[in-house]
Amino acid sequence: MTEGGAALEPRCETLLLELVSVPLDKYADILDVLQLPRWPEALARLTLGKQRQVAGTLVARVLSKGAKITEVAQADMLLTQVRPLLLDDPSEAKDEDDAKVEFDSDTVEELAPLACLMQLLHNDETDAMCRILNTAHRHATALDSPRAIFTLVPLAFACLALVRKIKLRVDAGEEVEVRGRLRLGVTVTATVTVRG
């Protein structure tokens, strides 16, 4: 995804928006949309505002279907497609001196479903779940945008839930292996390999 494609004539952009929106309505398994080879290219031709609109619709459909994101590849593809929601609008002025970021109600309404999407990342195997969370973290921190907070906070809670799950399994005498790294911000890194 880009930060908005080259300018298209309004009629062309409207037609392209309709074209990329069709799979979101027609596919029974919404995650199948992620497999379309040319869909990301077509989406990248839209302006950032239209990309956000499509990404928002994709998130809403995934949430309404209750789809579980159980594989790293699924998480990677999905988070790549919803990336426009995390991009700052280059046309909006940024105040570099202002350390406190406030979001207007429209931005919160746009990004709240993205926070809910993080709760759909799920795998019963601790190692696989760790890799999925690392993928999500990589996507959330790839951009220097305050909008990433809407993914980082739920990811932190997902990491805590994974740590709790590991602890419960260890206490039950199970063999638990997590080869990846759980990263919460810059200061906390945990690598766990526990054999019962």
C-alpha positions in Angstrom: 0.0 0.0 0.0 1.1 3.5 -0.7 0.2 6.7 0.9 -2.3 7.4 -1.8 -2.0 6.6 -5.5 -1.4 9.1 -8.3 -4.3 11.4 -8.9 -7.1 9.8 -10.9 -10.0 11.6 -12.4 -13.0 11.6 -10.0 -15.0 9.3 -12.2 -12.1 6.8 -12.5 -11.6 6.8 -8.8 -15.3 6.2 -8.1 -15.2 3.2 -10.6 -12.0 1.8 -9.1 -13.5 2.2 -5.6 -16.6 0.2 -6.6 -14.3 -2.4 -8.3 -12.2 -3.0 -5.2 -15.3 -3.0 -2.9 -17.0 -5.8 -4.8 -15.0 -8.7 -3.3 -15.7 -7.4 0.2 -19.4 -7.9 -0.4 -19.3 -11.1 -2.5 -16.9 -13.4 -0.8 -18.4 -15.7 1.8 -15.1 -16.1 3.6 -13.8 -12.5 3.9 -10.2 -13.7 4.3 -10.3 -15.0 0.7 -10.1 -11.4 -0.4 -6.6 -11.3 0.9 -5.6 -14.0 -1.7 -6.6 -11.9 -4.7 -3.3 -11.1 -6.5 -4.2 -7.8 -8.1 -6.5 -6.4 -5.4 -3.6 -4.6 -3.4 -2.4 -3.0 -6.6 -5.8 -1.7 -7.5 -6.3 -0.5 -3.9 -2.9 1.4 -4.0 -4.2 3.5 -6.9 -6.8 5.1 -4.7 -6.2 8.2 -2.6 -5.4 7.7 1.1 -8.9 8.7 2.0 -10.4 6.0 -0.3 -7.9 3.4 0.9 -8.9 4.1 4.4 -12.6 3.7 3.4 -11.9 0.3 1.9 -9.7 -0.8 4.8 -12.4 0.2 7.2 -14.9 -1.8 5.3 -12.5 -4.8 5.3 -12.1 -4.5 9.1 -15.9 -4.3 9.6 -16.5 -7.3 7.5 -13.8 -9.4 9.2 -15.3 -8.4 12.6 -18.9 -9.1 11.5 -17.9 -12.5 10.3 -16.0 -13.2 13.5 -13.1 -14.6 11.4 -10.2 -15.8 13.5 -6.7 -14.9 12.2 -4.9 -18.1 13.0 -1.8 -18.0 10.8 1.1 -15.6 10.4 0.5 -15.3 6.7 -3.1 -14.3 7.3 -2.2 -11.7 9.9 0.5 -10.3 7.6 -1.7 -10.0 4.6 -4.6 -8.5 6.6 -2.5 -6.0 8.4 -0.9 -5.0 5.1 -4.3 -4.2 3.7 -5.5 -2.2 6.7 -2.3 -0.2 6.8 -3.9 3.0 5.4 -5.8 3.3 8.6 -2.5 3.8 10.5 -1.0 6.3 8.0 -1.0 9.9 8.9 -2.6 12.2 6.3 0.3 14.1 4.7 -2.0 17.0 4.0 -2.6 17.5 7.7 -0.1 19.7 9.5 1.7 18.0 12.4 2.8 19.9 15.5 6.2 18.4 16.3 6.4 20.3 19.6 3.2 18.8 20.9 4.0 15.6 22.8 0.3 15.0 23.7 -1.7 13.5 20.9 -5.5 13.9 20.9 -7.8 12.2 18.5 -11.1 13.7 17.3 -14.2 11.5 17.5 -14.1 10.7 13.8 -10.6 9.3 14.1 -11.6 7.3 17.2 -14.6 5.9 15.4 -12.5 5.0 12.4 -9.8 3.3 14.4 -11.7 1.6 17.2 -12.7 -1.4 15.0 -9.0 -1.8 14.2 -8.3 -2.3 17.9 -11.1 -4.9 18.0 -9.5 -6.6 15.0 -6.4 -7.3 17.2 -8.6 -9.5 19.4 -9.2 -11.8 16.4 -5.5 -12.9 16.4 -5.7 -16.4 17.9 -3.8 -19.6 17.9 -3.9 -22.3 20.6 -0.2 -23.1 20.2 1.9 -20.6 22.1 4.7 -20.5 19.6 2.4 -19.8 16.7 0.5 -17.2 18.7 3.8 -15.5 19.6 4.8 -15.3 15.9 1.3 -13.8 15.0 1.7 -11.2 17.7 5.2 -10.4 16.5 3.9 -9.9 13.0 1.2 -7.6 14.3 3.7 -5.7 16.3 6.0 -5.3 13.3 3.1 -3.8 11.3 2.0 -1.5 14.1 5.5 -0.1 14.7 6.6 0.2 11.0 5.0 3.6 10.9 5.9 6.6 13.0 2.3 7.5 13.7 0.3 8.2 16.8 -2.5 6.2 15.2 -0.6 3.0 15.9 -1.7 3.2 19.6 -5.0 1.7 18.4 -3.1 -1.5 17.6 -0.3 -1.4 20.2 -2.6 -1.3 23.3 -4.6 -4.4 22.3 -1.4 -6.1 21.3 0.1 -5.5 24.7 -3.0 -7.1 26.3 -2.8 -10.0 23.9 0.9 -10.5 24.9 -0.1 -10.5 28.5 -2.8 -13.1 27.9 -0.3 -15.2 26.1 2.1 -15.0 29.0 -0.7 -15.9 31.4 -1.5 -18.9 29.2 2.1 -20.0 29.2 2.2 -19.7 33.0 -0.9 -21.8 33.5 0.4 -24.5 31.2 3.7 -24.6 33.0 2.0 -24.7 36.4 -0.1 -27.7 35.0 3.2 -29.5 34.2 2.9 -29.1 30.4 5.9 -28.7 28.1 5.7 -25.2 26.6 7.9 -23.7 24.0 7.9 -20.2 22.6 10.8 -19.6 20.3 9.9 -16.1 19.2 10.2 -12.9 21.2 7.4 -11.0 22.7 8.1 -7.3 22.5 6.1 -4.8 24.4 7.5 -1.4 23.4 11.2 -0.9 23.5 12.0 -1.9 27.1 10.5 -5.4 27.6 11.7 -8.4 25.7 11.0 -12.0 26.8 12.1 -15.2 25.3 10.5 -18.3 27.0 11.5 -21.9 26.6 10.1 -24.1 29.4 10.2 -27.8 29.4 8.2 -29.5 32.1 
